[in-house]
Amino acid sequence: MSKVIDFLERVGRDSRLIRASAVELSNAVQREQLTPELSDALIARDQQRLEQLLGARANVICGMAPAEDDAPEKKQDDDEEIRSSMLRSACAAG
């Protein structure tokens, strides 16, 4: 499978392979020595068949959500620490 992935990566980097004629693409695929099924799917540019053969899915979604803001809690913690420090100072002085 890594041969196929390497080939697809090379196609993605090389604009000549992306726009290659059927004969040029066929020659490039044949040099990879892939299984006939994979070769046929690549030459036909059959994405669905290639996905089936590789056990891959084309629709992969990545989502991100912003982290919650912790700043208000930190300020509250700081205020409590200041009050505790002041109480300790007052108790020690008294």
Buried (B, 14 or more C-beta within 10 A) or exposed (E): EEEBEEBBEEBEEEEEBEEBEEEEBBEBBEEBEBEEEBBBBBBEEEEEBBBEBBEEEEEEEEEEEEEEEEEEEEEEEEEEEEEEEEEEEEEEEE
